[in-house]
Amino acid sequence: MPFEQTAVDVRRYRIIRTVILVWLTAVILAAFLLPIPRINILEHTARNLYFHVPMWFTMMAAVFVSAWHSLQVLRGGGLIRDIRALQAARVGAAFGIMGLVTGIVWSKYTWYVGTDVWWNFDPRQTMAALQLLIYGAYFVLRTAVDEPERRARVAAVYNLFAAVTVPFLLYVLPRQLQSLHPGADGNPAFSEITHPIMRLIFYPAVIGFIGLFWVLYTQRVRIAAVKLRVTRDPEN
Amino acid sequence: MSWIHGTWAVLEKDLRLELRSRYAVNMLLMFVLSSLLLVAFSVGQDEISPRLRSALLWIVILFSASIGLGRAFVAEEERGTVLLLRLNVRGSMVYAGKLAFNFLLLLAVDVVATAVVALILDLDVAVPGLLAAVLALGSLGLAGATTLLAAIIARASNRGPLLPVLLFPILVPLLLSVVSGTREALAGGAGWAAAGDELATLAGFAGVIITTAVLLFDFVWDD
């Protein structure tokens, strides 16, 4: 049976989880309390940097994890790999939605202040929206196939097929749409315009949120694996 | 059986079946005609920009592909001929044969759609060769993606209108390049030189899509 792979050292798991949660709490406290340099228009919204950008990094990490496990499904990894691909996609989609929302609200009151624009066709925003659309289609496809083994294979094929097309957007979108993001369109790079004190919190925040992804993802995988063992019928 | 031979056999079978019933062709053409007429009626006499024109043209092509080409594998399931096909030819031959058939259907759709748009929306094509190249390359990528996804939905128990949902997120890079390429062809100006990037993107997209689809097809096709 493929379930033995999920047997974890609970003690070690709990220690890692506690470290991550304490780490993230410290990062969030620091993000709100530590002084930051004042910049016109941005002012204190610059603190959103600690939340908005790590959300994207986390979603990208989740996309890679999901695609990797989909590949393992096709290499004969069994249902547990399918569960992993699905849960990584779900948690990744949640982070993607949060990244999109934090970005939209942030840009509405800074970059586009006075224009009354909510949705702007920024390449990165468009790409994130598309990744969410792909995951939406992936979830819909899963509900359309009844038999678990077949669902695992078909969903893995779609996940990988979609993952192959996303890099094209990196090439196509910036040529058609303008970006205000740092590092795009000849804008100054992130490291040039970000004060060292902000980077001191930003990098730990990235680690913290990817850690949070790991906690949520492993938790959901273990629940789904238990459910599969008890009911013989994996959730879709 | 050699690879080319098997592919041709699948294509020939589909062409013969199609000539017998003419179901897919008739449905596609009627869909293109009626949706373009709807567009024309709702636009009325207003002048629309080349960008909007190429967007309308491609959205109609995209929707007709997602509606008409989804039957490629579902029909095999319904007729109960999947096992025979699986016994006689390898998966990659099935994919290539169906891809060729869908590509031919799409070319027919392209011709009719462009002709109708030219007739009722008063289309001036500045660079006809470029338009043909963009249409052909775009249709190749479109057929490549649709053929694999059609095989996927044939495995689903609740098929319904699943294909458009799966297809559109994947085709966004193609749609963006194809619309701007078509706009260059309609607007004239620099013509071929201006659309070089779009053509390269479309060729690359079609190549990557078809290569990936051939690699992944066996996992959908074999049970």
Interface residues (C-beta under 8 A of the other chain):
Chain A: L74 L130 L133 I134 G136 A137 V140 L141 T143 A144 V145 D146 E147 R150 R153 V154 A156 V157 Y158 L160 F161 A162 V164 T165 F168 L169 Y171 V172 L173 R175 Q176
Chain B: A145 L148 L149 I152 I153 R155 A156 S157 N158 R159 G160 L162 V165 L166 F168 P169 I170 L171 V172 P173 L176 S177 S180 D197 T201 G204 F205 V208 I209 T212 A213 L216 F219 V220 D223
